[in-house]
Amino acid sequence: MKIPSKNAWVTFADSSEIVKGGVISGFSFGQELAIACTKNGQLYAMANKLPPTGQPATLGKVTDDGKAIVEPLCGTAFDLKTGKPVGKWCPYPLGQLVFGRLIGPSDVAVFKVRQQGGKVQVRHGTTNKAPALYPVANALTRACRVCRLSVPDQCEREGPVRAELLAWRPRLAGQG
């Protein structure tokens, strides 16, 4: 029995937000992705956390030839098509002293991307948070297990958004 694919084209940004030679990010269905645009206007999508430090790809720089993105702290370049490291792993001094010794080379996840109808869409798995066919209806009827919000992907963001969402909610006994 073949298991059906849950991959779907999901809108991450408006086409007007794209800047040639820049990187933007989008968040949908529990996934934060970066969309890089080369100087030629070619789009590439990848996870917004670049190995080995987990720095956002939006802080990275697309190379002049448009073939790679460079992680800002360690200087590792990743191929925009395959996500594989290009050249030396962690060539910057901080990378050589710390991260290059502790963490071995790893790839960044890449995804298919397209522009359609003034939107930038990425093809990725929607997970069980909301099936691709019914994202709005499912998000409104399903509550998150962590903070009981009606829209699950709002509470699972990292950083200040999650802190703000949880700050107003009084903790119940036994929930930590």
C-alpha angles and dihedrals in degrees: 000000000000116000111225117242117249092201113126138168106259125187113240104166146354116266089236090066092062115104120192109248092015140103127226131179137220135191125211136147093359095308126111111198135177123223115205123197120199123217086260091057096252112148127219129179127207142154110289093231115079121203138271099022101026092236114162115264087227087073091052126092126236108229119246092249090054095232102107147023120225121222107232103225105038100023096231112157120217124201109245093216101046105018091229121136115263120209124344120002111242099351097173117092094252090050093049094047100044122000099036090057097045103038127045125219115291137173130245116232114253129198138193114263135190142171115234131162095351092308133105110228130191125200110226143133112282094207120212094297093091127349113237094242096055107026099144099042093045094046091053096049101040121075125209116251093222106051103003094239115155094232107060101198093057094066097045097061115116124238130010097355092059091044092052092048093050097039095074094045113090112228118243122223112279096018096099 
